[in-house]
């Protein structure tokens, strides 16, 4: 082997990696454009209303009417989620809600506000940080983040581009982007619980519709854990930029604070 051949052999993997990262970044920019581009990035709030199903061991364990209110901060701060969320449950009026603030979470009812256990908050935080829409809004240009194209494939008869996103904490999420529309159709990541048990988390996105100003959002979202369906929402209405009342995402000062269970 000549010196030139040896140098080429060493450089080839690095060049291939650079190409994969360049393709991966370009694909995410195409996905951002497909979702609405600047209008998607400028989205301040969103309300999803519809039917929410929960499952246990693949069997329906709960059905309710739900409204999910989401508010985005203008920018992300280190260690703080740039999003607040209120999950409101009840057919005609709110019977109870789950409130996710920037650094903690509560279950809210007529009795008061009960802090959710730390592992629930940690799971929500991890899921949010690796959510494709949050990644596109707040993290795709984050220092140290690696975006790499893995391969072109077929997922449930859909042609897809597969992209890995890895952050500096070594959190990885694999994104499946429709090859033609570039819209996200699936994301997969793995996490370990407090007992160090490894879990596979899959989210499937379908039935994208324009929700205003050219912004597209999936009206059907399914979540699977370790091969079993655990959650599904069928939205009947999705609206954006309605200037939601900030009090939706705050606990009233006089609300009774209950102990965590």
VORO-259959 format. One line per 10 residues: number of its first residue (from 0); for each residue x, y, z of N, C-alpha, C. Coordinates in pm, whole numbers, plus 50000, padded with zeros to 5 digits. Example, Ala and Ser with C-alpha at 12.3 -4.5 7.8 and 13.67 -1.06 7.14 Angstrom:
BEGIN
0 = 51319,49431,50780,51230,49550,50780,51320,49670,50780 | 51285,49775,50708,51367,49894,50714,51290,50003,50787
***
This chain:
BEGIN
0 = 50085,49879,50000,50000,50000,50000,50088,50124,50000 | 50064,50214,49907,50142,50337,49901,50094,50434,50009 | 50176,50537,50034,50140,50637,50134,50012,50709,50094 | 49999,50738,49963,49878,50806,49916,49754,50720,49939 | 49767,50589,49911,49654,50498,49932,49616,50490,50079 | 49719,50487,50165,49693,50480,50308,49621,50603,50358 | 49665,50720,50311,49600,50844,50353,49455,50849,50305 | 49431,50801,50182,49294,50797,50129,49207,50704,50212 | 49263,50589,50252,49187,50492,50332,49148,50550,50466 | 49236,50633,50524,49204,50695,50653,49103,50807,50637
10 = 49113,50880,50525,49026,50996,50506,48885,50957,50463 | 48871,50842,50394,48741,50804,50339,48631,50797,50444 | 48651,50729,50560,48543,50724,50660,48504,50862,50710 | 48602,50951,50729,48572,51086,50776,48490,51162,50673 | 48525,51147,50545,48450,51214,50440,48308,51159,50431 | 48294,51027,50447,48161,50965,50443,48075,51016,50558 | 48135,51027,50678,48061,51078,50794,48018,51221,50770 | 48108,51303,50714,48075,51443,50686,47960,51452,50587 | 47962,51365,50486,47853,51363,50388,47721,51326,50454 | 47724,51226,50542,47600,51183,50609,47544,51295,50697
20 = 47633,51368,50762,47587,51477,50847,47532,51591,50764 | 47595,51618,50652,47546,51723,50563,47408,51687,50508 | 47391,51563,50468,47261,51517,50416,47156,51522,50526 | 47193,51477,50647,47100,51477,50758,47050,51616,50791 | 47142,51712,50796,47103,51851,50825,47012,51906,50716 | 47045,51874,50591,46963,51922,50479,46822,51864,50486 | 46811,51736,50524,46680,51672,50534,46595,51737,50643 | 46658,51770,50756,46581,51834,50864,46535,51973,50822 | 46615,52044,50744,46572,52174,50695,46454,52159,50599 | 46454,52053,50519,46341,52026,50429,46217,51991,50510
30 = 46236,51916,50619,46123,51883,50705,46065,52007,50769 | 46152,52095,50816,46108,52222,50874,46026,52302,50772 | 46074,52308,50649,46002,52380,50544,45866,52316,50516 | 45860,52182,50518,45734,52111,50493,45632,52139,50602 | 45679,52162,50724,45589,52188,50837,45543,52333,50844 | 45603,52418,50761,45562,52558,50760,45676,52657,50768 | 45797,52607,50784,45914,52695,50784,45906,52805,50889 | 45921,52932,50849,45920,53043,50945,45792,53049,51028 | 45679,53015,50967,45552,53019,51041,45549,52911,51150 | 45608,52795,51121,45617,52691,51222,45705,52737,51337
40 = 45817,52799,51306,45909,52848,51410,45847,52961,51491 | 45757,53037,51429,45695,53151,51496,45571,53112,51576 | 45531,52985,51570,45412,52940,51642,45429,52964,51792 | 45336,53038,51850,45344,53073,51993,45268,52974,52081 | 45154,52926,52030,45075,52833,52110,44994,52743,52018 | 44944,52636,52075,44865,52539,51998,44763,52473,52091 | 44643,52447,52039,44540,52375,52114,44492,52258,52030 | 44504,52138,52084,44457,52017,52018,44337,51964,52097 | 44229,51939,52028,44106,51894,52092,44055,51769,52022 | 44022,51665,52103,43972,51543,52040,43957,51430,52139
50 = 43966,51308,52086,43948,51187,52167,44085,51129,52201 | 44102,51097,52327,44229,51042,52373,44205,50904,52430 | 44283,50806,52383,44271,50668,52428,44399,50628,52500 | 44383,50555,52609,44499,50496,52677,44483,50344,52674 | 44596,50274,52673,44595,50129,52659,44685,50064,52763 | 44648,49942,52802,44731,49861,52889,44734,49720,52832 | 44856,49673,52805,44873,49542,52742,44788,49529,52615 | 44793,49636,52535,44727,49638,52405,44574,49644,52413 | 44519,49655,52535,44374,49666,52550,44337,49806,52596 | 44225,49855,52543,44180,49988,52579,44153,49995,52729
60 = 44219,50089,52797,44200,50103,52942,44136,50237,52979 | 44126,50328,52882,44066,50457,52912,44031,50533,52785 | 43921,50607,52791,43877,50690,52679,43822,50818,52737 | 43867,50931,52686,43818,51058,52738,43827,51164,52631 | 43755,51273,52653,43771,51391,52571,43886,51472,52630 | 43969,51528,52545,44087,51599,52594,44113,51725,52512 | 44169,51823,52580,44226,51941,52517,44370,51952,52565 | 44460,51964,52470,44600,51979,52506,44645,52118,52463 | 44676,52200,52562,44722,52336,52536,44874,52340,52547 | 44939,52402,52448,45084,52411,52448,45126,52556,52424
70 = 45221,52602,52504,45276,52737,52484,45427,52726,52471 | 45482,52792,52368,45626,52789,52343,45691,52918,52388 | 45806,52905,52452,45887,53022,52483,45958,53067,52356 | 45997,53194,52354,46064,53247,52235,46197,53178,52210 | 46266,53140,52318,46396,53073,52304,46415,52979,52422 | 46503,52880,52403,46530,52783,52509,46641,52832,52600 | 46624,52813,52731,46727,52846,52828,46793,52717,52876 | 46923,52720,52908,46992,52599,52952,46923,52535,53072 | 46892,52407,53061,46832,52333,53171,46684,52357,53192 | 46621,52436,53105,46478,52469,53120,46408,52441,52987
80 = 46298,52366,52993,46222,52340,52870,46160,52470,52819 | 46162,52487,52688,46105,52607,52626,45959,52586,52591 | 45889,52509,52673,45750,52478,52644,45676,52453,52774 | 45550,52494,52778,45460,52461,52889,45337,52395,52830 | 45279,52300,52904,45169,52222,52848,45064,52196,52956 | 44937,52202,52914,44826,52166,53002,44741,52063,52930 | 44727,51946,52987,44643,51842,52934,44514,51842,53014 | 44406,51883,52951,44278,51900,53018,44183,51788,52978 | 44121,51721,53078,44037,51605,53051,43895,51629,53102 | 43797,51588,53022,43657,51603,53059,43574,51633,52937
90 = 43450,51583,52934,43366,51599,52816,43312,51740,52801 | 43243,51789,52902,43181,51921,52893,43257,52027,52970 | 43327,51989,53073,43409,52080,53151,43533,52006,53200 | 43630,52080,53242,43754,52018,53288,43731,51946,53420 | 43750,51814,53418,43738,51735,53540,43870,51728,53615 | 43977,51720,53539,44111,51729,53598,44210,51760,53487 | 44330,51796,53524,44430,51834,53424,44567,51792,53472 | 44657,51776,53376,44798,51756,53405,44869,51881,53353 | 44942,51945,53442,45011,52070,53409,45161,52047,53410 | 45224,52068,53295,45369,52058,53286,45426,52199,53273
100 = 45495,52243,53378,45562,52372,53372,45704,52350,53319 | 45788,52453,53326,45922,52441,53269,46010,52344,53347 | 45985,52330,53477,46075,52247,53559,46003,52149,53651 | 45870,52140,53644,45796,52049,53730,45658,52022,53672 | 45584,51927,53734,45454,51889,53681,45356,51862,53796 | 45226,51886,53770,45122,51869,53871,44998,51804,53809 | 44926,51729,53892,44790,51688,53857,44697,51783,53929 | 44607,51845,53853,44520,51950,53906,44376,51904,53902 | 44306,51919,54017,44163,51886,54024,44096,51982,54121 | 43968,51957,54148,43896,52044,54241,43956,52036,54381
110 = 44023,51925,54411,44083,51908,54544,44209,51990,54562 | 44278,52018,54452,44403,52093,54461,44503,52045,54358 | 44629,52079,54381,44738,52044,54289,44832,51946,54358 | 44852,51831,54295,44940,51730,54350,45064,51715,54261 | 45183,51734,54315,45303,51717,54232,45313,51574,54180 | 45348,51562,54054,45372,51429,53998,45509,51381,54044 | 45523,51250,54050,45648,51192,54097,45763,51232,54005 | 45885,51242,54059,46000,51285,53980,46021,51205,53853 | 45994,51073,53857,46019,50992,53737,45922,51028,53624 | 45800,51075,53659,45705,51118,53557,45756,51245,53488
120 = 45803,51340,53570,45858,51462,53515,45982,51434,53429 | 46068,51346,53477,46190,51313,53403,46157,51249,53269 | 46056,51161,53267,46015,51097,53142,45958,51200,53046 | 45877,51291,53097,45821,51397,53012,45932,51485,52955 | 46027,51522,53038,46137,51607,52994,46219,51538,52885 | 46250,51411,52908,46329,51336,52810,46252,51323,52679 | 46123,51291,52688,46040,51276,52568,46030,51407,52491 | 46016,51518,52563,46007,51648,52497,46137,51684,52427 | 46249,51664,52494,46378,51700,52437,46407,51622,52309 | 46350,51501,52299,46377,51418,52180,46260,51419,52081
130 = 46159,51499,52109,46045,51510,52017,46087,51585,51891 | 46051,51531,51774,46098,51588,51648,46057,51734,51632 | 45936,51772,51675,45890,51908,51658,45965,52005,51751 | 45995,51958,51871,46074,52040,51964,46218,52053,51913 | 46272,51943,51861,46406,51948,51803,46415,52051,51692 | 46317,52053,51605,46318,52146,51493,46305,52290,51539 | 46223,52314,51639,46201,52450,51687,46319,52503,51767 | 46374,52421,51856,46467,52473,51955,46606,52410,51959 | 46626,52296,51892,46751,52225,51917,46835,52193,51794 | 46782,52211,51674,46856,52163,51558,46989,52234,51538
140 = 47002,52356,51592,47128,52430,51582,47202,52438,51715 | 47163,52353,51807,47224,52349,51940,47371,52309,51929 | 47456,52372,52010,47598,52341,52007,47622,52194,52042 | 47698,52126,51957,47734,51987,51985,47636,51884,51935 | 47521,51927,51883,47423,51828,51836,47469,51771,51702 | 47449,51641,51684,47491,51571,51563,47368,51519,51490 | 47355,51556,51363,47244,51512,51279,47305,51430,51165 | 47266,51304,51156,47331,51214,51060,47229,51129,50984 | 47240,51131,50853,47155,51047,50769,47204,50903,50778 | 47112,50811,50812,47150,50670,50824,47131,50595,50694
150 = 47008,50604,50642,46981,50529,50520,46845,50569,50463 | 46819,50524,50341,46688,50536,50279,46620,50400,50290 | 46492,50398,50329,46425,50270,50349,46277,50278,50322 | 46207,50173,50362,46062,50165,50348,46003,50129,50483 | 45904,50206,50527,45838,50183,50654,45689,50171,50629 | 45633,50052,50652,45491,50029,50631,45447,50082,50494 | 45521,50042,50391,45493,50076,50251,45514,50225,50220 | 45577,50297,50311,45608,50437,50286,45758,50453,50265 | 45801,50519,50158,45944,50544,50141,45991,50650,50240 | 46098,50624,50312,46142,50715,50417,46293,50740,50410
160 = 46331,50855,50463,46470,50886,50491,46487,50876,50643 | 46590,50806,50687,46611,50779,50829,46729,50861,50878 | 46704,50940,50983,46803,51033,51035,46819,51014,51185 | 46943,51008,51232,46972,51003,51375,47010,51142,51425 | 46955,51182,51540,46993,51308,51605,47047,51273,51743 | 47170,51316,51772,47237,51285,51899,47282,51415,51964 | 47251,51433,52093,47294,51555,52162,47417,51528,52248 | 47463,51630,52320,47586,51618,52397,47570,51529,52520 | 47445,51500,52559,47421,51406,52669,47406,51264,52617 | 47438,51244,52489,47430,51113,52423,47287,51061,52415
170 = 47189,51153,52413,47051,51115,52387,47033,51106,52237 | 46980,50995,52190,46965,50971,52046,46817,50951,52014 | 46773,51009,51905,46640,50981,51852,46654,50955,51703 | 46586,50851,51657,46588,50817,51514,46458,50865,51452 | 46471,50947,51348,46356,51006,51281,46334,50940,51146 | 46208,50914,51115,46169,50858,50985,46090,50966,50912 | 46146,51019,50804,46087,51129,50729,46038,51077,50594 | 45913,51108,50562,45859,51062,50433,45945,51117,50321 | 45987,51029,50230,46084,51068,50129,46030,51177,50036 | 45898,51178,50011,45841,51277,49920,45800,51405,49993
180 = 45720,51391,50099,45669,51510,50168,45768,51565,50268 | 45861,51482,50315,45960,51514,50419,45896,51532,50557 | 45766,51503,50571,45700,51514,50701,45740,51396,50790 | 45755,51417,50921,45788,51306,51012,45673,51205,51018 | 45706,51077,51004,45605,50973,51017,45630,50886,51141 | 45752,50888,51193,45783,50808,51311,45910,50858,51377 | 45917,50841,51509,46042,50864,51580,46061,50751,51682 | 46185,50714,51705,46217,50604,51796,46334,50644,51883 | 46323,50619,52013,46439,50634,52100,46430,50534,52215 | 46540,50520,52286,46548,50427,52399,46586,50505,52524
190 = 46525,50468,52635,46557,50532,52762,46565,50426,52870 | 46628,50461,52981,46636,50371,53096,46562,50433,53214 | 46482,50351,53283,46407,50402,53398,46496,50403,53522 | 46436,50432,53638,46514,50441,53762,46577,50309,53802 | 46524,50199,53747,46580,50067,53776,46678,50025,53667 | 46712,50118,53579,46807,50094,53469,46754,49995,53365 | 46622,49979,53362,46561,49893,53261,46546,49973,53132 | 46585,49916,53020,46582,49984,52891,46445,49971,52827 | 46389,50084,52782,46258,50086,52719,46268,50147,52580 | 46191,50091,52487,46182,50145,52352,46059,50233,52343
200 = 46076,50357,52301,45965,50452,52287,45947,50487,52140 | 45828,50461,52086,45799,50489,51946,45678,50582,51939 | 45688,50686,51858,45575,50773,51831,45550,50776,51681 | 45422,50761,51643,45382,50756,51502,45294,50878,51474 | 45324,50948,51365,45251,51069,51327,45179,51046,51194 | 45051,51086,51188,44974,51065,51065,44867,51173,51051 | 44806,51177,50933,44695,51267,50902,44732,51414,50926 | 44838,51458,50859,44878,51599,50869,44775,51688,50801 | 44748,51801,50864,44659,51900,50805,44716,52040,50830 | 44674,52132,50746,44712,52271,50764,44629,52328,50880
210 = 44698,52384,50981,44627,52435,51099,44631,52587,51105 | 44675,52649,50996,44678,52794,50989,44814,52847,50947 | 44814,52947,50861,44937,53013,50814,45034,52916,50748 | 44981,52806,50692,45068,52710,50625,45138,52611,50716 | 45106,52616,50846,45166,52524,50943,45093,52391,50936 | 45167,52282,50926,45107,52148,50924,45133,52079,51057 | 45031,52001,51102,45039,51929,51229,44968,51794,51215 | 45021,51688,51278,44954,51557,51270,44830,51551,51359 | 44719,51506,51304,44595,51497,51380,44577,51358,51443 | 44664,51268,51411,44661,51135,51472,44803,51102,51522
220 = 44815,51083,51652,44945,51054,51713,44931,50929,51800 | 45019,50833,51780,45018,50706,51854,45153,50689,51922 | 45150,50644,52047,45274,50616,52119,45275,50469,52163 | 45387,50405,52134,45409,50266,52174,45528,50258,52269 | 45519,50169,52365,45632,50147,52456,45660,49997,52461 | 45781,49960,52429,45823,49819,52431,45729,49731,52348 | 45689,49785,52233,45608,49707,52140,45459,49708,52167 | 45414,49781,52270,45272,49786,52302,45219,49929,52293 | 45101,49944,52235,45039,50076,52225,44997,50122,52365 | 45033,50247,52399,44995,50300,52531,44910,50427,52522
230 = 44909,50491,52404,44842,50621,52394,44806,50648,52248 | 44689,50709,52226,44654,50754,52092,44559,50871,52102 | 44582,50971,52020,44491,51085,52016,44444,51107,51873 | 44313,51126,51858,44251,51165,51732,44201,51308,51749 | 44270,51403,51691,44227,51542,51704,44110,51570,51612 | 44017,51648,51662,43904,51692,51583,43917,51840,51548 | 44003,51908,51621,44030,52049,51595,44168,52083,51648 | 44247,52152,51567,44378,52201,51609,44388,52346,51566 | 44418,52433,51662,44433,52576,51632,44567,52624,51686 | 44617,52731,51627,44745,52787,51671,44731,52938,51688
240 = 44823,52993,51768,44837,53139,51786,44708,53206,51827 | 44645,53152,51932,44521,53208,51984,44544,53294,52109 | 44670,53327,52136,44703,53409,52253,44642,53350,52380 | 44676,53226,52408,44621,53156,52524,44654,53231,52653 | 44559,53230,52744,44576,53296,52873,44692,53230,52948 | 44794,53306,52990,44907,53248,53065,44864,53174,53191 | 44746,53209,53246,44700,53143,53368,44667,52996,53345 | 44645,52959,53218,44622,52817,53187,44740,52731,53231 | 44859,52791,53230,44982,52716,53254,45043,52747,53391 | 44962,52808,53477,45011,52844,53611,44914,52793,53717
250 = 44967,52756,53831,44883,52720,53945,44839,52846,54017 | 44709,52860,54046,44664,52976,54123,44735,52982,54258 | 44767,53101,54302,44840,53117,54427,44765,53060,54546 | 44631,53061,54541,44551,53013,54654,44510,52866,54641 | 44560,52797,54539,44523,52656,54521,44586,52569,54628 | 44509,52473,54679,44560,52382,54781,44671,52295,54720 | 44783,52285,54789,44894,52201,54744,44890,52068,54818 | 44868,51963,54744,44858,51828,54800,44995,51761,54800 | 45011,51660,54881,45137,51587,54886,45145,51488,54769 | 45266,51468,54721,45289,51370,54617,45265,51230,54672
260 = 45217,51141,54588,45191,51003,54630,45301,50914,54572
***
